[in-house]
Every structure is written in structure tokens, then in C-alpha cells.
């Protein structure tokens, strides 16, 4: 079993900052890429940012220059620092990880339960 647990969401005014964290635990042999996705009401889930085990990153155009993704491989944890937040960033943010379990065959995608981020204008 592999679990992803997110924390750090909340309510913030426009222009403010939040930091999301996601810790992976359980029967993990290794983790490849980790990332953050978000889903706003009535919209499809979209990629926000993604980081490989080697540290390569990619971002949605809408968050470039404002959000920073990082990870601590020793702690199996990924972070999302969100600055200059806008009302349109309001969504449920989901953590994602591409995990090779200790007991299994091949990498699998795992998701966190989601954390609400609300940005007021």
C-alpha cells in the first residue's frame, strides 16, 4: 500500500502565498516523477507542476514565475510554493506520484486526497 498525504491548503487573499506539501509513505521501492494537479469547479483536472527524481521540472504556463515545485527524495515528499496567488488559482490541488512499489510489477500512479486552495479577491 502506498499513501500520499497532502497538507498546506487554505484561504488566502490575492497576492498572498501558500506552501503545499505531499508525503508519500508505505511500501515504496522508488519514486519517479511527482507532481501537483488542480481541479476547479466545473473544469477538468489540469497539471500545475511536475518534477522528476533528478530534479527536472515543468510548469503550466499559467503558474510560471509564481509557483515553484521541489522535492526531498530522502523524505519522499514534494512541495509546491505558491506566490502571487490569484483568484483563478482557486481549486482543489492533488498530489500525484509515479511509484514503484516494493511488492509489485512496474510503476503505478498514485493520488492524494486533495487539498482546497481558495484565493479571495
N, C-alpha and C positions, 0 to 999 in steps of 0.2 A: 504494500500500500504506500502510495505517495500522496502527501497533502501539501497544498500551497495555502498559506495563511497571509492575508493582506492586512495592513494597518495604515493609518495616517490620513484617511479621508476626513471630510468635514465641510463646514460652511466658512467661506472667506469672502471678503469684499474684492471687487475688481481691482487689479493691480497688486494683490497680495500673493503670498506664496504658501505652498504646501509641499510636504515630502511624503511620498508613499513608500512603503516597504513591503516586501513579499518574501517570506521564508519558506523554503521547500524542506520537507522532512519525510522520514520514512525509509523504505528500502531502496536507497538510491545508490547506483554504482557511479554514474556520472551524469552531468547535465550539459547539454549542448547550448542552444540559444535560449535566452529568457527574454520576455517582453511584456509590454503593457498594451492593452487594448481598451477601448471605451465604447459605451453604447448610450446614446442619448434617447429620450423617449421618442418613439416613432421612427427611429433611424436604425440602420444596420450597425453591427459591431465593426469598428474600424481599428486598424493598427495605429498606435501612438508612437511607440519606440521599441526597438529591439536591439539586443546586444548578444554577441556570440561569446563563447567561452574564452576566446582570445582577445576580446575587448572591442571588436569592430561593432560599430553602431549604425543604425539608420533610423530616421525620424519621418513622421508625417510632415508635409510642408507646412501645415497649419501650426505646428508647435516648434519648428526650427528656430533656434535662437532664444527660446523661452524655457524649454524643458531640457533636462539632462538625465540620461539613464546611466546607471553604473551598477556594478555588481561586486560582491565579495564571494569569490569562489570557495574560500575556506568555510564560509557560513551558509553556502547555498542560498544566498539572499540577493535580491535585485531591488534597486531603489529607483524612484523617479522624483527628481527635484523639479517642481513646477513653479516658475516665477512669472510675474506679469500676467497673472491669470485674468481671463476674460469670461464674461457670462456664457459665451458659446463653448467654453471648456466644461460646462456642467454636464455630468454624465456619471454612469456607474463605470468605474475603472476595474478591469480584470487583469490579473497576473496570469501569464502563460509560461510554461517551461517545456522544453523538449528533453525528456528524461530517459535514460537507460536504467531500468530497474535492476536491482541485484538479481532478482529471480524472474526471468522473462526472456523474450526473444525480440530484441530490437527496441529502438527508441519509440516512445509514446508521448503524445501531447497531454498535458495536464493543465487544469484551470483552477484558479482560486474562486472564492465565492462572490467576489466583487465588493468594492467599497465606494460609497457615494461621495462624489465631489460636487459641491454646489457653490457657484460663484455669483454673488449678488452684485447688481449694478449700482 
